[in-house]
C-alpha cells in the first residue's frame, strides 16, 4: 500500500457508499479506525466496567501526544475538552479580566463564542467588530486605547471559509500584551496548521467536523508561555497529578500546565476515536490533505463562476476547505434538489456551503456539478 494511495483511505469512510458527502464543515463522518476504537472502549466498559489504571493512563498519554504532534505542540499544552465551546470558555474565564478590561470579538464568529462572551463575561466590556475582508491588525488597531486584553477570532470563518492571518495578528497582539483566542474548528483537519508558526495563546477545537468526530470530544491548546499568568477556573480533581486512585486521603497538586483544566471524568470513548481519526490524517499527511481538498473545491469554484453564481468565499489569500455559493435559481431549491440527488451539503443563511474532504474524489465533484446543471436545465 502506497502511503498516499487514495484507494486505501477512501474505504475507511463508509459514508462514500451512501452519498456524495460534502458537509465536513457541518459534521464529519466517523472513520472505520475511529469506529473500531469506540467499539473497543464499549467492550471494555461492558465487560470490565472500567479500564485498568495502567491502560487508562497509557491511553491518555497516547491521545495527548497524538493531538500535540498533529498541531506541533507539546503534550503539556493540550487539555481534553468536549467541544469548541468548552475550550473557548476555559480560555476566556482564565484570563483574569478586570471590570475595566475589554474583549474584542470578531462579529462574524459562530454563535458559540457570542453566547459564551455575552452570558459568562458580564463584568467586562465587549466590542464586536467585523474582520471579514479586512486586515485583522488594522481592526485591532482601531480599538487601541480601549483597554483591550483579548481578541477572539475564527481561524476560518464558518460560512464564507475566509482564512484569517493569525501569524501577523499574533505578532501585533503579543507586542501589545493582548491575548489571542482562536476558534479553530473550521480549519483544523482541513488545512495544515502548526501552532509554532502562529504562536497564538489559545486554540479551541472540537472533533465533530474536519476531524471526523465524534461529537463530544475536542481539545484546547494553551501556549506554555501563558501558564503562569492564567487563573484556575474550570479545574477539578482530575486536573491533578494522580498516580492512581487507591489512596484518596492525600490530594496531589494540580498540574501546572493545560491538563489542570480537565475538570472531571473524561470522554474516553470520544477522545479514543478522535485519536484514530488524527492518525489517519497524519499518515496521509496534512500537506497532502490540504492539496486534495483545495483541488476539489477549486473545481467547484470554477463551475460556480461559469454558471454565474454568487460566491461568498474570497478568492484571494489562503484558502480553506469551504466554498460557499448562491445559485441564481435560489439556494433552498437547489439545496433540496441536491439532497434528493444524494448530495449532502449545508444550507446556511440562504447560501449553500460545500466542504469536501481528502477522501472525496474528482468524480464526486463532477456528480455535484452535473446535479446542479440538471436542476438549472429543469428550470
Buried (B, 14 or more C-beta within 10 A) or exposed (E): EEEBEBEBBBEBBEBBEEBBBBBBBBBBBBBEBBBEBBEBBEEBEEEEEEBEEEEBBEBBEBBBBBBBBBBEBBBBBBBBBBBBBBBBBBBBBBBEBEEEBBBBBBEBBBEBBBEBBEEEBEEBBBBBBEBBEEEBBEBBEEBEEEEBBBBBBBBBBBBBBBBBBBEEBBBBBBEEEBBBBBBBBBBBBBBBBEBEEBBBBBBBBBBBBBBBBBBBBBBBBBBEEBBEEBEEBBBEBBBBEBEEEEEEEEEEEBBEBBBBBBBEEBBBBBBBBBBBBBBBBEEBBBEBBBBBBBEBBEBBBEBBEEBEBEBBBBEEEBBBBBBBBBBEBEBEEBBEBBEEBEBBBBBBEEBBBBBBBBBBBEEBBEBBBEBBEEBBEEE
